[in-house]
Amino acid sequence: MRILHTADWHIGQTLNGWSREAEHRAFLVQLGEILLREQVDALLVAGDVFDGLNPSGEAQRLLYAALAGYVRANPRLQIVLTSGNHDPAQRLEAPEAVLRELGVHVLGTLSRGAEGVKLGRHLIPLHDRAGQVRAQVLALPFLRQADLPGLRLGAEAGTEAGSGGAVTAALRALLAETVARAQALAGAVPLIAMAHLTCAGGLESAGAERRILIGGDHAVPPDVFPPALAYVALGHLHRPQSLDGGRVRYSGSPFPLSASEIGYDHGVTLLDLDAGVAPRHIPLPRPVPVLRLPARGTAPLPEILAALAALPPGAPARAEGPFLYLALAADRPVTEITAALEAALEPLPLRLAGLTITRPETATPTAPPPQDLSRTTPEALFAAAFRDLHGCDPETRHLGAFRDALSEV
């Protein structure tokens, strides 16, 4: 039996106003090809299917059309989809009655009863091609503070919110009790869990991953997942990575979602139960290049302009071209830098995803007392303000423009 683990699709994401729909369409086609090529029996999607709490109609159509296509291509395929912190949990569950008929299980919220987590809903048997149960998956959506029984933080408990150990202890207790009951039902077959959170030791990426807090906690240790779990399929961190010897793993996002992710080896994770639940990373080709100039650090405008001129020809239309992040060191007024960049980018089929302009660091002396205006001049004040704003001295042309303006006063 083969299980494919993926997460953090972020359907509906935009970069600086540019849609990423074409990339998501390409990824979903690639995923369908992998499902068939690798003869996958079950697909696990561990949260952040959508990029926002109010996904567009087109984003929802894209998701459900892909799921329907996967099931048409392989009617025996089972799909388990859980919510992440970006997802509208209840909206995600809304079409569940229809999706369940297709073998698609959607869990956006945690269901509890008198006995605890309702395993009749959250424990899902996975069948092989012969129809035999070969694994059980404990599918847990993104957990919120209300999902952790006994957790009391903030004014309610008379303590400061964010007392780290309280959340970890509450989550550990919830998982220990739930996994013990699930293990008794699973018997001898492997027990797999799905979750969406940050594990301590995981490498985060800046710019796309929100620091999700449960009662003030940011990360929990991987050992909150009991040893009875053969594998834990996680979502939230976008870099593919394994913790706890490979038993706990983030599959990562399908392609870069921010500048910090350009160097990642994006892909999906395949579990072959015949090989003893050994995760195998399957890399994904990027639908569209994502570039950063310079590759690291910052560069002055002349270097950036030269690098832009040296780029190979790209797509014929800007809407299909590579995404570009620029990081400049200010060597002249910011208005001049942005004007020069706009002119250089205009003929190129590139989509500007982000622009940062860093001024030179200068020592900040102790603020002098207010200056007696009788001892300075308007031009000296202008020059000082220019340096504060742009990080460099005004040139002759700037001083000339100021003098012309002053003469009109």
TAPE-V384870 format. One record per residue. N is the residue number from 1. RES is the residue in one small letter. SS is DSSP state (a for helix, b for strand, c for the rest). Layout:
n={N;N}
res={RES;RES}
ss={SS;SS}
This chain:
n={1;2;3;4;5;6;7;8;9;10;11;12;13;14;15;16;17;18;19;20;21;22;23;24;25;26;27;28;29;30;31;32;33;34;35;36;37;38;39;40;41;42;43;44;45;46;47;48;49;50;51;52;53;54;55;56;57;58;59;60;61;62;63;64;65;66;67;68;69;70;71;72;73;74;75;76;77;78;79;80;81;82;83;84;85;86;87;88;89;90;91;92;93;94;95;96;97;98;99;100;101;102;103;104;105;106;107;108;109;110;111;112;113;114;115;116;117;118;119;120;121;122;123;124;125;126;127;128;129;130;131;132;133;134;135;136;137;138;139;140;141;142;143;144;145;146;147;148;149;150;151;152;153;154;155;156;157;158;159;160;161;162;163;164;165;166;167;168;169;170;171;172;173;174;175;176;177;178;179;180;181;182;183;184;185;186;187;188;189;190;191;192;193;194;195;196;197;198;199;200;201;202;203;204;205;206;207;208;209;210;211;212;213;214;215;216;217;218;219;220;221;222;223;224;225;226;227;228;229;230;231;232;233;234;235;236;237;238;239;240;241;242;243;244;245;246;247;248;249;250;251;252;253;254;255;256;257;258;259;260;261;262;263;264;265;266;267;268;269;270;271;272;273;274;275;276;277;278;279;280;281;282;283;284;285;286;287;288;289;290;291;292;293;294;295;296;297;298;299;300;301;302;303;304;305;306;307;308;309;310;311;312;313;314;315;316;317;318;319;320;321;322;323;324;325;326;327;328;329;330;331;332;333;334;335;336;337;338;339;340;341;342;343;344;345;346;347;348;349;350;351;352;353;354;355;356;357;358;359;360;361;362;363;364;365;366;367;368;369;370;371;372;373;374;375;376;377;378;379;380;381;382;383;384;385;386;387;388;389;390;391;392;393;394;395;396;397;398;399;400;401;402;403;404;405;406;407;408;409}
res={m;r;i;l;h;t;a;d;w;h;i;g;q;t;l;n;g;w;s;r;e;a;e;h;r;a;f;l;v;q;l;g;e;i;l;l;r;e;q;v;d;a;l;l;v;a;g;d;v;f;d;g;l;n;p;s;g;e;a;q;r;l;l;y;a;a;l;a;g;y;v;r;a;n;p;r;l;q;i;v;l;t;s;g;n;h;d;p;a;q;r;l;e;a;p;e;a;v;l;r;e;l;g;v;h;v;l;g;t;l;s;r;g;a;e;g;v;k;l;g;r;h;l;i;p;l;h;d;r;a;g;q;v;r;a;q;v;l;a;l;p;f;l;r;q;a;d;l;p;g;l;r;l;g;a;e;a;g;t;e;a;g;s;g;g;a;v;t;a;a;l;r;a;l;l;a;e;t;v;a;r;a;q;a;l;a;g;a;v;p;l;i;a;m;a;h;l;t;c;a;g;g;l;e;s;a;g;a;e;r;r;i;l;i;g;g;d;h;a;v;p;p;d;v;f;p;p;a;l;a;y;v;a;l;g;h;l;h;r;p;q;s;l;d;g;g;r;v;r;y;s;g;s;p;f;p;l;s;a;s;e;i;g;y;d;h;g;v;t;l;l;d;l;d;a;g;v;a;p;r;h;i;p;l;p;r;p;v;p;v;l;r;l;p;a;r;g;t;a;p;l;p;e;i;l;a;a;l;a;a;l;p;p;g;a;p;a;r;a;e;g;p;f;l;y;l;a;l;a;a;d;r;p;v;t;e;i;t;a;a;l;e;a;a;l;e;p;l;p;l;r;l;a;g;l;t;i;t;r;p;e;t;a;t;p;t;a;p;p;p;q;d;l;s;r;t;t;p;e;a;l;f;a;a;a;f;r;d;l;h;g;c;d;p;e;t;r;h;l;g;a;f;r;d;a;l;s;e;v}
ss={c;b;b;b;b;b;c;c;c;c;b;c;c;b;b;c;c;b;b;c;a;a;a;a;a;a;a;a;a;a;a;a;a;a;a;a;a;c;c;c;c;b;b;b;b;b;c;c;c;b;c;c;c;c;c;c;a;a;a;a;a;a;a;a;a;a;a;a;a;a;a;a;a;c;c;c;c;b;b;b;b;b;c;c;c;c;c;c;a;a;a;a;a;c;c;a;a;a;a;a;a;c;c;b;b;b;b;c;c;c;c;b;b;c;c;b;b;c;a;a;a;a;b;b;b;b;b;c;c;c;c;c;b;b;b;b;b;b;b;c;c;c;c;c;a;a;a;c;c;c;c;c;c;a;a;a;c;c;c;c;c;c;c;a;a;a;a;a;a;a;a;a;a;a;a;a;a;a;a;a;a;a;a;a;a;a;c;c;c;b;b;b;b;b;b;b;c;c;b;c;c;c;c;c;c;c;c;c;c;c;c;c;c;b;c;c;b;c;c;b;c;a;a;a;c;c;c;c;c;c;b;b;b;b;b;c;c;c;c;c;b;b;b;a;a;a;c;b;b;b;c;c;c;c;c;c;c;c;a;a;a;c;c;c;c;c;b;b;b;b;b;b;a;a;a;c;c;b;b;b;b;b;b;c;c;c;c;c;c;b;b;b;b;c;c;c;c;c;b;c;a;a;a;a;a;a;a;a;a;a;c;c;c;c;c;c;c;a;a;a;c;c;b;b;b;b;b;b;b;c;c;c;c;a;a;a;a;a;a;a;a;a;a;a;a;a;c;c;c;c;b;b;b;b;b;b;b;b;c;c;c;c;c;c;c;c;c;c;c;c;c;c;a;a;a;c;c;a;a;a;a;a;a;a;a;a;a;a;a;a;c;c;c;c;c;a;a;a;a;a;a;a;a;a;a;a;a;c;c}
